[in-house]
């Protein structure tokens, strides 16, 4: 197991192992990266209100999501082109999730195939589907997903159009197109260059949900209005996300919109939150304000790029230790005790950027 002592060391190792293009693809956002920075800023503007003289000699950081008990309230977000970060690609991520004890959400645009990733480890998995073909293609994908044993289906809904990611564009770098890879091969109409996201509507969601007959989540919900609609359409999990600041620029940070979504759906669906989560204290803040679990994307991929599956396991161990320490110092011994009463709004003390939770990490171009 790598001997990283903080996730700052993980990020630095990832930078050493990646080309400039791959680093820009992983760490950057869209256009001015305002949304990306607001994800971090939203966490930085929340402070804890700790209680003292509480028995925290035993702390339970476990959580339950989709009926599955997890070691901490963190899942692996679906990341495209994971083979860029480690030769095993998505199989390395799911092996780490299995070893550590959490759920993996597998991207439809990563390698190896969805069947190979499913068989790489015995942990519970969710499959995230981008719509890249006609209805016959979609039906075949759903059949493959169910046959491979995935326990739930996730549709990403904030990719109606491909975004402009300036940092990656300036590096003249794009990952190899995955739409005709083994995850999406089918003898039906498929576009090798773009999702059909612009055509996806609530009717599409209804049709896929009915065909799949699996627990169903929508990733990319950013308003209470859409969260309410999702519940009305029978969605089981609302995934509060802005694609890590990689789609629409000038959006709010996800923690800025969590409260309105929690209040709007009033317990009628489980809630996942991603966007800027880098420390255990971030996880604790999200749970306190109503998320059921959080999801890591960039942090997951930094771990993989640093040292493959073992690097990601170590990243999760550090995240867990930070979470447990934060819980104890906050004065809670289980996540069920955490609430908004432990949180208050305040001013940020650092300039937000994609790695600003490590205060001595230079902005953007480390090492």
Helices and strands as residue ranges (DSSP letters): H 7-17, H 20-27, H 34-44, E 46-48, E 63-65, E 68-70, E 74-76, G 82-84, H 90-100, E 104-107, H 114-120, E 125-129, H 135-148, E 152-156, H 166-170, G 197-199, H 202-212, E 215-221, H 224-232, E 237-240, G 243-245, H 254-265, E 270-273, H 280-288, E 293-296, H 298-330, G 335-337, G 340-342, E 343-345
